[in-house]
Amino acid sequence: MDKDLTAIEWRSDQWIYQFGGLRPDNVLEYFSQSPFWDSSSNNAVLKMQTQFNALQQGSYDLKNMVGVEFAVTHQEPPMLFIITKFRRSSPTKVTPIAAYYILDGNAYEAPSLHSIVSTRMLSSIKRVESAFEIARSHAVFHPSVGYSWNESAELKAARKNALKDFQS
């Protein structure tokens, strides 16, 4: 499993200045300078194989290669580019591995759906647990009466005011 790079923000002002900003035709080259780039990807292999010949990358097709590749999947130049890392197993079958975005020249790894959902659930569970702790602090048990609610005078007044506001 790859390292979690979601906490990293990467930017190269020098590169952006040297190449006159980010455009659809150079954004993958910019992204290849970042720590998110996989140097064993099909893109990198193709770049290495074609850098010193007249064919360049234009005559080669990534779709005929098998392995990891990067592709720009959405763009709103010059501010936003979304790059997806895929695992290609055939010319027609690709599986997304990770998503990255470049926002105003800053590159980020997008968090996975699993990490977003688990973080939200953990946050929700903590709030529910806190609510139960508050409720438990107001519950009183007596063997002859059972459980009852121990409410301070302030809380009773606040509850009554809230009920009045709700009913009117």
C-alpha positions as CSV (number, residue, x, y, z in Angstrom):
1,M,0.0,0.0,0.0
2,D,1.2,3.5,-0.8
3,K,2.1,6.0,1.8
4,D,-0.7,8.4,2.8
5,L,0.2,11.7,1.2
6,T,-3.1,13.5,1.9
7,A,-1.4,15.9,4.4
8,I,1.1,17.2,1.8
9,E,0.7,20.3,-0.3
10,W,3.2,20.7,-3.1
11,R,4.0,23.7,-5.3
12,S,6.8,24.8,-7.7
13,D,6.6,28.5,-8.4
14,Q,9.8,28.3,-10.4
15,W,8.4,25.6,-12.7
16,I,5.1,27.6,-13.2
17,Y,7.0,30.8,-14.0
18,Q,9.5,29.0,-16.3
19,F,6.7,27.4,-18.4
20,G,4.3,30.3,-18.4
21,G,1.6,28.8,-16.1
22,L,-0.4,25.6,-16.0
23,R,-2.2,24.5,-19.2
24,P,-3.8,21.3,-20.2
25,D,-0.8,20.4,-22.4
26,N,1.8,20.8,-19.5
27,V,-0.1,20.0,-16.3
28,L,1.1,16.3,-16.3
29,E,4.7,17.4,-16.7
30,Y,4.2,19.8,-13.7
31,F,2.6,17.0,-11.7
32,S,5.5,14.7,-12.5
33,Q,7.8,16.9,-10.4
34,S,5.6,16.4,-7.3
35,P,6.0,13.7,-4.6
36,F,2.7,12.2,-5.8
37,W,4.2,11.0,-9.1
38,D,5.0,7.4,-9.6
39,S,8.3,7.1,-11.5
40,S,7.4,3.5,-12.5
41,S,4.1,4.6,-14.1
42,N,3.5,4.1,-17.8
43,N,3.6,7.9,-18.3
44,A,7.2,8.0,-16.9
45,V,8.3,4.9,-18.8
46,L,7.0,6.4,-22.0
47,K,8.6,9.7,-21.3
48,M,12.0,8.1,-20.7
49,Q,11.7,6.0,-23.9
50,T,10.8,8.9,-26.2
51,Q,12.7,11.8,-24.8
52,F,15.6,11.6,-27.2
53,N,13.9,10.5,-30.4
54,A,11.8,12.3,-33.0
55,L,8.7,10.3,-32.3
56,Q,8.1,11.9,-28.9
57,Q,5.0,10.7,-26.9
58,G,2.5,11.7,-29.6
59,S,2.8,8.4,-31.6
60,Y,2.6,6.1,-28.6
61,D,-0.7,5.2,-26.9
62,L,-0.9,4.7,-23.1
63,K,-4.0,2.6,-23.7
64,N,-1.9,-0.2,-25.1
65,M,0.3,-0.4,-22.0
66,V,-0.5,-2.3,-18.8
67,G,0.3,-0.9,-15.4
68,V,-0.1,2.4,-13.5
69,E,-0.8,5.6,-15.4
70,F,-1.9,9.1,-14.7
71,A,-4.5,11.1,-16.7
72,V,-6.1,14.5,-16.4
73,T,-9.8,13.6,-15.8
74,H,-11.2,17.1,-15.3
75,Q,-9.9,20.5,-16.0
76,E,-10.9,24.1,-15.5
77,P,-7.7,25.9,-16.7
78,P,-5.8,27.5,-15.3
79,M,-7.1,27.1,-11.8
80,L,-8.2,23.5,-11.4
81,F,-6.9,20.2,-12.8
82,I,-8.0,16.8,-11.5
83,I,-5.5,14.0,-12.1
84,T,-6.5,10.3,-11.5
85,K,-4.0,7.5,-11.0
86,F,-5.3,4.3,-12.7
87,R,-4.2,0.7,-12.9
88,R,-4.7,-0.4,-16.5
89,S,-5.0,-4.1,-17.0
90,S,-6.1,-4.0,-20.7
91,P,-6.8,-1.4,-23.4
92,T,-10.4,-1.1,-22.1
93,K,-10.1,-1.9,-18.4
94,V,-8.9,0.7,-15.9
95,T,-9.3,0.8,-12.2
96,P,-8.9,4.2,-10.3
97,I,-6.3,4.0,-7.5
98,A,-6.1,7.6,-6.3
99,A,-7.2,11.1,-7.2
100,Y,-5.1,14.3,-7.1
101,Y,-6.0,17.9,-7.7
102,I,-4.0,20.9,-8.6
103,L,-5.8,24.1,-7.4
104,D,-4.1,27.4,-8.3
105,G,-0.8,25.6,-8.7
106,N,-0.9,23.7,-5.4
107,A,-1.0,19.9,-5.8
108,Y,-2.9,17.7,-3.3
109,E,-3.9,14.1,-2.9
110,A,-7.6,13.8,-2.5
111,P,-8.7,11.7,0.5
112,S,-10.2,8.4,-0.1
113,L,-13.9,7.8,0.4
114,H,-13.1,5.4,3.2
115,S,-11.1,8.0,5.1
116,I,-13.8,10.6,4.7
117,V,-16.6,8.3,5.9
118,S,-14.6,6.9,8.8
119,T,-13.6,10.4,10.0
120,R,-17.2,11.6,9.8
121,M,-18.5,8.5,11.6
122,L,-15.9,8.9,14.4
123,S,-16.8,12.5,14.8
124,S,-20.5,11.6,15.0
125,I,-19.8,8.8,17.5
126,K,-17.8,11.1,19.7
127,R,-20.7,13.6,19.8
128,V,-23.3,10.9,20.6
129,E,-21.0,9.5,23.3
130,S,-20.7,13.1,24.8
131,A,-24.5,13.4,24.8
132,F,-24.8,10.1,26.7
133,E,-22.3,11.2,29.2
134,I,-24.3,14.4,29.9
135,A,-27.5,12.4,30.1
136,R,-25.9,9.9,32.5
137,S,-24.7,12.7,34.8
138,H,-28.3,13.8,35.3
139,A,-29.8,10.3,35.9
140,V,-30.3,9.3,39.5
141,F,-31.2,5.8,40.7
142,H,-32.9,4.9,44.0
143,P,-33.9,1.3,44.7
144,S,-37.5,2.2,45.8
145,V,-38.2,4.6,43.0
146,G,-35.9,3.4,40.2
147,Y,-34.3,5.9,37.8
148,S,-35.3,9.5,37.8
149,W,-34.0,12.6,36.1
150,N,-32.1,15.0,38.3
151,E,-32.5,18.4,36.8
152,S,-31.1,21.7,38.1
153,A,-33.4,24.7,38.5
154,E,-31.6,26.4,35.5
155,L,-32.2,23.4,33.2
156,K,-35.8,23.2,34.2
157,A,-36.3,26.9,33.5
158,A,-34.5,26.6,30.1
159,R,-36.6,23.5,29.2
160,K,-39.8,25.3,30.1
161,N,-38.8,28.3,28.1
162,A,-37.9,26.2,25.1
163,L,-41.3,24.4,25.3
164,K,-43.1,27.8,25.5
165,D,-41.2,29.0,22.4
166,F,-41.9,25.8,20.6
167,Q,-45.6,25.8,21.4
168,S,-46.2,29.5,20.4
